[in-house]
């Protein structure tokens, strides 16, 4: 039987093989912290601090969050006839209580 050629890859009898040279290995996504350069740690810490400064909750954001929580609780209470409280860890699975 003939081989199937698809997008530069040849599919033969046993397994696919590429007609081009193999790609270089991908970089490690989670390197050992001891090999990360000090400058990289400093840059990451500065960026993290800036993000935290920007996302500090405001009274308006907290009020809006409360409105969303109340709305979702009403949807569940009247749509699914269940009650969900904000402090439950898994409110939609384990924390739902029949009324």
Backbone as a ProteinNet text record, in pm:
[ID]
protein_1_A
[PRIMARY]
XXXXXXXXXXXXXXXXXXXXXXXXXXXXXXXXXXXXXXXXXXXXXXXXXXXXXXXXXXXXXXXXXXXXXXXXXXXXXXXXXXXXXXXXXXXXXXXXXXX
[TERTIARY]
84.3	0	88.3	33.9	109.5	104.1	197.2	200.5	108	54.3	-30.9	53.6	55	129.9	29.4	46.7	-44.7	33.2	34.6	103	249.4	319.3	461.5	493.2	390.5	411.3	371.2	455.6	428.1	376	256	197	217.8	305.2	334.4	260.9	315.8	253.7	251.8	365.2	376.9	337.8	399.2	376.1	410.3	360.6	394.5	539.5	602.1	735.5	741.2	814.9	820.8	934.7	913.6	1018.9	1115.1	1085.4	1173.2	1249.8	1360.4	1436.9	1353.6	1385.5	1307.6	1321.1	1216.5	1216	1305.1	1361.7	1441.2	1349.3	1403.2	1318.8	1259	1139.8	1072.7	1138.9	1135	1192.9	1111.2	1176.7	1109.7	1015.6	888.5	790.5	802	843.4	857.4	1000.3	1092.2	1231.4	1251.4	1360.1	1398.4	1421.7	1356.7	1373	1517.9	1603.6	1743.3	1819.4	1764.9	1834.6	1778.4	1674.3	1617.6	1707.3	1743	1834.3	1767.8	1848.5	1800.2	1721.7	1768.8	1699.8	1558.6	1543.3	1411.2	1317.9	1370.1	1288.2	1245.3	1339	1307.3	1200.1	1213.7	1114.5	978	975.9	849.2	785.5	865.8	812.7	758.6	828.6	780.7	649.4	641.5	519.1	403.5	429.3	325.8	277.4	368.7	330.8	245.2	280.4	202.3	61.4	50	-82.6	-165.8	-106.6	-180.5	-222.9	-138.9	-177.3	-297.1	-302.7	-410.6	-542.4	-538.7	-663.7	-717.9	-668	-720.5	-870.4	-949.5	-1093.9	-1134.6	-1235.3	-1292.4	-1431.5	-1490.5	-1626.8	-1723.4	-1704.3	-1792.2	-1777.7	-1654	-1631.6	-1690.5	-1675.8	-1730.9	-1883.5	-1944	-2089.4	-2137.2	-2065.8	-2102.4	-2088.3	-1981.8	-1963.2	-2079.7	-2119.7	-2232.6	-2361	-2383	-2501	-2500.5	-2384	-2373.2	-2401.6	-2344.4	-2367.9	-2516.4	-2580.3	-2723.2	-2805.3	-2771.5	-2843.8	-2831.4	-2710	-2688.4	-2761.2	-2758.5	-2831	-2980.9	-3036.9	-3179.9	-3210.6	-3123.2	-3143.7	-3148.9	-3055.7	-3050	-3168	-3198.9	-3307.1	-3440.8	-3470.7	-3601	-3600.1	-3487	-3480.8	-3460.9	-3373.2	-3342.1	-3403.1	-3473.1	-3533.3	-3430.6	-3312.2	-3205.1	-3159.4	-3093.2	-3035.7	-2885.3	-2812.4	-2667.1	-2618.4	-2529.6	-2473.1	-2333	-2291.3	-2163.6	-2043.9	-2057	-1942.9	-1922.8	-2005.9	-1990.4	-1881.1	-1799.5	-1682.6	-1721.4	-1812.2	-1856.8	-2006	-2046.5	-2188	-2277.9	-2229.1	-2317.2	-2320.3	-2231.9	-2228.8	-2261.6	-2173.5	-2190.1	-2271.3	-2269.2	-2329.8	-2475.8	-2530.3	-2670.3	-2759.4	-2857.5	-2949.4	-3090.4	-3164.5	-3305.2	-3382.5	-3475.8	-3558.2	-3680.3
-118.2	0	123.8	236	359.4	436.2	529.7	614.8	734	787.4	905.6	1025.9	1128.2	1251.4	1359.7	1417.6	1520.7	1627.6	1750.1	1864.3	1835.6	1771.8	1747.3	1629.2	1557.4	1439.6	1318.2	1215.2	1093	989	938.9	834.7	701.9	618.7	489.5	377.6	257.8	139.7	145.6	181.7	171.5	298.9	411.7	534.7	652.7	772.5	889.5	930.5	980.3	1037.9	1161.1	1259.7	1387.4	1386.7	1455.9	1466.7	1579.9	1658.8	1768.1	1727.1	1797.8	1762.3	1784.6	1713.4	1729.2	1869.7	1913.1	2044.9	2042.7	2159.3	2163.8	2142	2094.8	2071.6	2202.4	2192.3	2309.5	2349.4	2479.7	2522.1	2465.8	2450.3	2400.8	2509.6	2474.6	2573.8	2607.1	2513.2	2535.1	2503.1	2595.6	2565.8	2559	2496.8	2491.3	2635.2	2678.6	2817.1	2857.5	2761.5	2796.6	2836	2804.7	2841.1	2968.5	3026.7	3151.3	3266.2	3352.1	3462.6	3564.3	3629.2	3727.8	3839.8	3883.2	3990.4	3947.2	3820.1	3770.1	3768.5	3727.1	3728.6	3871.1	3965.5	4105.2	4159.1	4130.9	4178	4116.3	3987.6	3920.8	3979.2	4006.5	4063.2	4203.9	4284.7	4420.3	4415.7	4327.3	4314.5	4267.5	4171.1	4120.8	4231.1	4308.5	4418.6	4521.1	4551.7	4647.5	4594.9	4467.9	4408.5	4416.9	4382.9	4388.1	4529.9	4629.3	4769.1	4808	4758.4	4797.4	4727.8	4610.3	4536.4	4546.6	4640.1	4658.1	4684.5	4614.3	4633.6	4773	4824.8	4953.7	4928	5027.8	5012.6	4983.2	5050.1	5026.6	4883.4	4834.3	4697.7	4596.5	4622	4531	4530.1	4646.8	4655.3	4578.9	4595.4	4525.4	4373.8	4329.7	4186.7	4133.1	4208	4167.5	4157.2	4251.9	4247.8	4122.9	4088.1	3968.5	3843.3	3835.2	3719.4	3708.4	3819.4	3817.4	3770.8	3819.5	3781.7	3631.9	3579.1	3436	3353	3397.6	3324.7	3321.4	3434.3	3436.9	3344	3343.4	3252.8	3107.4	3069.9	2931.1	2901.2	2995.3	2973.4	2953.7	3037.4	3029.6	2939.6	2926	2840.8	2694.4	2664.2	2525.4	2485.1	2577	2552.9	2503.3	2565.6	2536.7	2668.2	2658.9	2777.6	2759.5	2861.1	2857.4	2975.8	2950.2	3059.7	3090.3	3213	3261.5	3191.6	3144.5	3087.3	2938.3	2877.2	2735	2714	2612.6	2590.2	2548.4	2454.2	2406.5	2433.8	2560	2594.5	2528.5	2503	2448.2	2296.2	2233.6	2087.9	2034	2060.7	2003.4	2093.5	2225.2	2316.4	2346.4	2304.5	2334.2	2255.9	2326.3	2261.2	2275.3	2169.1	2175.2	2256.1	2338.2	2417.1	2339.3
0	0	0	-47.3	-53.6	76.8	91	209.2	188.4	295.8	293.1	331.6	246.4	273.2	311.7	429.7	477.1	551	498.5	560.2	592.4	501.1	520.8	609.4	657.2	740.3	658.6	660.7	586.5	684	656.5	739.3	668.3	723.2	662.3	732.8	722.1	780.9	933.3	994.9	1140.3	1213.5	1176.5	1250.5	1161.2	1195.6	1113.8	1135.8	1030.2	1043.3	955.2	997.4	928	828.5	715.3	615.1	648.9	752.1	793.4	919.2	950.2	1070.3	1196	1304.1	1427.8	1485	1552.7	1616.1	1739.3	1776.3	1899.7	2019.3	2130.5	2248.4	2299.1	2354.7	2410.7	2542	2577	2704.9	2820.9	2933.8	3053.7	3104	3125.2	3168.1	3316.2	3396.3	3540.2	3581.3	3557.3	3591.2	3741.7	3780.2	3921.2	3968.2	4076.5	4122.4	4146.2	4179.1	4206.3	4080.1	3960.9	3837.7	3774.7	3834.2	3782.8	3826.7	3731	3760.8	3853.8	3935.3	4032.3	3963.7	3845.7	3773.4	3734	3697.2	3659.1	3779.6	3897.2	4018.4	4051.3	4042.6	4074.3	3981.1	3851.9	3754.5	3783.3	3817	3847.3	3972.8	4074.6	4198.7	4176.2	4096.9	4067.1	3990	3891.8	3812.9	3900.2	3986.4	4077	4170.5	4224.9	4314.1	4240.3	4116.2	4037	4010.9	3978.8	3956.3	4083.3	4197	4323.1	4358.2	4326.9	4351.5	4265.8	4144.2	4052.7	4081.6	4141.4	4160.6	4302.3	4380.3	4515.1	4505.7	4584.7	4576.2	4622.7	4559.8	4598.9	4655	4715.7	4766.2	4652.3	4539.1	4424.1	4372.2	4363.6	4315.8	4413.7	4542.1	4641.7	4635.8	4616.7	4604.6	4481.2	4370.7	4247.1	4264.3	4329.9	4356	4438	4540.3	4624.9	4542.6	4450.4	4363.7	4275.8	4222.9	4138.7	4221	4341.2	4428.3	4460.9	4496.6	4527.8	4408	4289.8	4168.3	4141.4	4150.9	4126.2	4231.6	4356.8	4461.4	4431.9	4385.3	4351.5	4234.9	4133.8	4020	4065.8	4150.5	4197.5	4289.2	4377.7	4473.7	4402.5	4304.1	4239.1	4115.6	4049.9	3930.8	3963.6	4058.2	4092.4	4225.7	4290.2	4420.8	4522.7	4518.9	4614.3	4675	4789.5	4850.1	4858.2	4816.1	4817.2	4897.9	4994.2	5072	5022.6	5042.6	4991.4	5054.9	5176.6	5247.2	5220.9	5139.5	5111.6	5008	5030.2	4946.1	4805.4	4792	4661.7	4650.2	4634.4	4645.9	4542.2	4422.2	4320.1	4321.9	4396.9	4398.5	4537.5	4631.7	4765	4857.3	4832.8	4927.7	4902.8	4790.4	4761.9	4857.6	4914.4	5008.3	4953.8	4956.3	4915.6	5018.5	4970.1	5062.4	5103.2
[MASK]
+++++++++++++++++++++++++++++++++++++++++++++++++++++++++++++++++++++++++++++++++++++++++++++++++++

